[in-house]
């Protein structure tokens, strides 16, 4: 029981303001495009006659830290690289 998962998520340029800026040549404020990569490994086995699974998840492997647009001229910093380890069993 070993399985792997790989995910790519791409977000294009995002308009971040409702009005154009003269300093930007009359263009609206935009955040740049970003691609993030997530990966996971899962190992399944049987212990004491019960199914058990161990899963390692790595999110945002390239540690991209783009700004997320919450509203006009309102931003939030995207989360950094993170890891989690989960152990589950059917009892």
N, C-alpha and C positions, 0 to 999 in steps of 0.2 A: 502494500500500500503506500507508495510514495507518489504524490502528484504535485505539479507546479502550476502556478498561475502568473501571468505577466499582463499588465494593463498599461496602455498609453492614453493619456488624456490631453488633448490640445484645445486651447482656447485662443481664438484670434484676437486681434486688436479690439479693445472695448472702449466705446465712447464714454467719457467720464464727466462731461459737462453739457448743459443744455444750450449754452450760448457760445459763439465763436470768440476767440481771443485775437486781438490785433497783433500781439507778440508772436503768435503762431501763424501769422499770415492769413488770418481770417478763419483758421481751422478750429475745430473743437478739440478740447483736451482729450487725449486717449492714453490708455495703458497698453503696453506692448503685448504681443502674443507670447504665450508660454506653453511648454509641453512638460508634463510631469509623468513619472514612471513609478508604478507600484509593482511589487513582486511578492509572491507568497509560496511557501512550501508546506505541504501537509503530509503527515505520516500516520497511517491507520494500522492498528493491530488489535489483537484480542488479549486481554489480561483477565485471568480468573473467570473465563467464559463470557466476558462482557466486552463490547466494542469500545475502543479508546482511540482518540485522535489528538495529535499534537500539531499545532499550526503556528508557523512563524510568518509574520506579515511585516513587510518593509514598505512604508509609504513615502512618496516624494524622494526617491533615491538620489536624484540629482540636486537635491536641496534648493530648488527654485523658490524664491521668496517674492513673488509678484504681489502687486497691490490688487485687491479685489474691489470692484466698484460696488458700493452699497446704495448710492444715490448720486444725484448731481453734486460733484465736488466733495463727495464723502467716500472715504476709503478705509479698508481694513487690510492688515498685513496677513498674507497667507501663512499657514503653519509650516514649520521647518520639517526636515527629515525626522521620521519617527518609526519606532519598532514596537511590535507587541508579540507576545508569546502566549498562546492559549492552549490549555489542556482540558479536554472534555471526555466524559465517559457516560455511558448509559448504565445506570445502576438498577 
